[in-house]
């Protein structure tokens, strides 16, 4: 519609291709403007903020005009994608028990000190996504809970932990549980193991 041409690059804070490598490829390809799209839909100083700072530090001599998609917590396409995965997962439960499945939305935790120090909106963004997903589903009676994984090497997250949430749900008599990773757009080994193995064993 606008006549603009877009090219997509992957750049990682920790990993390959690195941000420095991505910037070099952009320069070689003659890129004139950059839009940064984090693979975290919720802004946190410890994730999006840290990656943005690193991006600026490796820019070398380029002065490309850059804009940032800060967050997209309630974007309709994100909400629809999460609900499509929930619908797929509910099909794995026996038909007669699907209406009684407890949904546990699991988010990556942000360090408490960051949330306090930077007036971080992360938890609000996570809650906004969950509210948007539930509104789109039209299931006011569905039992849901939101919990957070502890951030790796950064102390404890604010809010209910995934392990404690599972314990509470068991104490309340829940018999079927669906864990929905709500803040993870791409797979990570430790996340998959924590939610699909450790949480399953605890449940």
C-alpha positions as CSV (number, residue, x, y, z in Angstrom):
1,X,0.0,0.0,0.0
2,X,2.8,2.4,0.9
3,X,5.2,1.2,-1.7
4,X,7.8,0.6,0.9
5,X,9.9,-2.6,0.7
6,X,10.8,-4.6,3.9
7,X,13.5,-7.1,4.6
8,X,13.5,-9.3,7.7
9,X,16.6,-10.0,9.9
10,X,17.0,-12.0,13.1
11,X,19.3,-10.5,15.7
12,X,19.9,-12.0,19.1
13,X,21.1,-10.5,22.4
14,X,22.8,-13.8,23.3
15,X,23.3,-16.2,20.3
16,X,23.7,-16.4,16.6
17,X,23.1,-14.4,14.5
18,X,24.2,-11.6,16.8
19,X,23.0,-8.0,16.7
20,X,26.4,-7.0,15.4
21,X,26.1,-9.5,12.5
22,X,22.6,-8.3,11.7
23,X,23.8,-4.7,11.5
24,X,26.6,-5.7,9.2
25,X,24.1,-7.5,6.9
26,X,21.8,-4.5,6.9
27,X,24.7,-2.2,5.9
28,X,25.7,-4.6,3.1
29,X,22.1,-4.8,1.9
30,X,21.7,-1.0,1.8
31,X,19.0,-0.8,4.5
32,X,18.0,2.8,5.2
33,X,15.6,2.5,8.1
34,X,15.1,-0.1,10.9
35,X,12.0,-1.3,12.8
36,X,12.9,-3.3,15.9
37,X,10.3,-6.0,16.7
38,X,11.1,-7.8,20.0
39,X,10.1,-11.5,20.3
40,X,8.6,-10.6,23.7
41,X,5.1,-9.1,23.4
42,X,5.4,-7.5,26.9
43,X,7.9,-4.7,27.6
44,X,10.4,-5.4,30.5
45,X,13.6,-3.6,31.3
46,X,15.4,-6.9,31.7
47,X,14.4,-8.2,28.2
48,X,13.3,-5.6,25.6
49,X,15.1,-2.8,27.5
50,X,18.4,-4.8,27.7
51,X,18.2,-5.8,24.1
52,X,17.6,-2.3,22.9
53,X,20.6,-1.0,24.9
54,X,22.8,-3.7,23.4
55,X,21.6,-2.9,19.9
56,X,22.6,0.7,20.4
57,X,26.0,-0.3,21.7
58,X,26.9,-2.4,18.6
59,X,25.8,0.0,16.0
60,X,29.3,1.0,15.0
61,X,29.3,4.0,12.8
62,X,25.9,3.6,11.3
63,X,23.2,6.2,12.1
64,X,20.2,4.4,10.7
65,X,16.8,5.9,11.7
66,X,15.4,3.3,14.1
67,X,12.0,2.8,15.7
68,X,10.9,0.3,18.3
69,X,7.7,-1.7,18.7
70,X,7.7,-1.4,22.4
71,X,5.0,-4.0,23.1
72,X,2.0,-5.7,21.5
73,X,0.4,-7.2,24.5
74,X,-3.2,-7.0,23.2
75,X,-2.6,-7.0,19.4
76,X,-5.6,-8.9,17.9
77,X,-3.3,-11.3,15.9
78,X,-1.4,-12.2,19.1
79,X,-4.6,-12.8,21.0
80,X,-6.0,-14.9,18.1
81,X,-2.8,-17.0,17.9
82,X,-2.9,-17.8,21.6
83,X,-6.5,-18.8,21.5
84,X,-5.9,-21.0,18.5
85,X,-3.3,-22.9,20.5
86,X,-5.6,-23.1,23.5
87,X,-8.3,-24.6,21.3
88,X,-5.8,-27.1,19.9
89,X,-4.6,-28.1,23.3
90,X,-8.1,-28.5,24.8
91,X,-8.8,-31.1,22.1
92,X,-6.3,-33.4,23.9
93,X,-8.5,-33.6,26.9
94,X,-11.5,-36.0,27.0
95,X,-14.5,-34.3,25.6
96,X,-16.5,-34.7,28.8
97,X,-13.9,-32.9,30.9
98,X,-12.9,-30.0,28.6
99,X,-15.2,-27.5,30.2
100,X,-13.6,-28.2,33.6
101,X,-10.0,-27.7,32.5
102,X,-8.1,-25.1,34.6
103,X,-6.0,-22.8,32.4
104,X,-2.7,-21.6,33.9
105,X,-1.2,-18.7,32.0
106,X,2.6,-19.0,32.5
107,X,4.8,-15.9,31.9
108,X,8.5,-15.4,32.1
109,X,9.2,-13.5,35.4
110,X,10.9,-10.1,35.5
111,X,13.2,-9.5,38.5
112,X,11.5,-7.7,41.3
113,X,14.3,-5.1,41.6
114,X,13.8,-4.1,37.9
115,X,10.0,-3.9,38.3
116,X,10.4,-1.5,41.3
117,X,13.5,0.4,40.1
118,X,12.2,1.2,36.6
119,X,8.5,1.3,37.3
120,X,8.3,-1.6,34.8
121,X,5.0,-2.2,33.1
122,X,5.7,-5.8,32.4
123,X,3.2,-7.4,34.8
124,X,0.5,-5.1,33.6
125,X,1.2,-6.1,30.0
126,X,1.0,-9.8,30.8
127,X,-2.3,-9.3,32.7
128,X,-3.6,-7.2,29.7
129,X,-2.9,-10.1,27.3
130,X,-4.7,-12.6,29.6
131,X,-7.7,-10.3,29.8
132,X,-7.8,-9.9,26.0
133,X,-7.5,-13.6,25.4
134,X,-10.4,-14.4,27.8
135,X,-12.6,-11.6,26.4
136,X,-12.0,-13.0,22.9
137,X,-12.8,-16.5,24.1
138,X,-16.1,-15.5,25.6
139,X,-15.8,-18.0,28.4
140,X,-16.6,-16.1,31.6
141,X,-16.9,-19.3,33.7
142,X,-13.5,-20.8,32.7
143,X,-11.2,-21.0,35.7
144,X,-7.8,-19.3,35.0
145,X,-4.7,-18.4,36.9
146,X,-1.6,-16.3,36.0
147,X,1.8,-17.3,37.3
148,X,5.5,-16.4,36.6
149,X,8.7,-18.4,36.1
150,X,11.6,-17.1,38.1
151,X,14.0,-15.3,35.7
152,X,17.3,-17.2,35.2
153,X,20.0,-16.0,37.4
154,X,18.1,-12.8,38.5
155,X,16.5,-13.7,41.7
156,X,12.7,-14.1,42.2
157,X,9.9,-12.8,40.1
158,X,7.1,-10.7,41.5
159,X,3.8,-12.6,41.6
160,X,2.7,-16.2,42.1
161,X,5.2,-18.8,40.9
162,X,4.2,-21.6,38.5
163,X,5.0,-24.2,41.1
164,X,3.0,-22.5,43.8
165,X,0.1,-22.0,41.4
166,X,0.0,-25.7,40.6
167,X,0.0,-26.5,44.4
168,X,-2.9,-24.0,45.0
169,X,-4.9,-25.5,42.1
170,X,-4.4,-29.0,43.4
171,X,-5.5,-27.9,46.9
172,X,-8.6,-26.4,45.3
173,X,-9.5,-29.7,43.7
174,X,-8.5,-29.0,40.1
175,X,-8.3,-32.3,38.2
176,X,-7.2,-31.1,34.7
177,X,-4.6,-28.4,33.9
178,X,-3.6,-26.7,30.7
179,X,-0.4,-24.6,30.9
180,X,-0.4,-21.7,28.4
181,X,3.0,-20.0,27.8
182,X,1.7,-16.4,27.4
183,X,4.9,-14.4,27.1
184,X,7.0,-16.8,25.0
185,X,6.9,-16.2,21.2
186,X,9.7,-18.7,20.4
187,X,10.9,-21.9,22.0
188,X,13.7,-22.0,24.5
189,X,15.0,-25.2,25.9
190,X,14.8,-24.2,29.6
191,X,11.3,-22.9,29.1
192,X,10.1,-26.0,27.4
193,X,11.6,-28.2,30.0
194,X,10.3,-26.2,32.9
195,X,6.7,-26.0,31.7
196,X,6.4,-29.3,29.9
197,X,8.5,-31.6,32.2
198,X,9.0,-30.0,35.6
199,X,5.5,-28.5,35.8
200,X,3.9,-31.7,34.5
201,X,5.6,-33.8,37.1
202,X,4.6,-31.4,39.9
203,X,1.0,-31.4,38.6
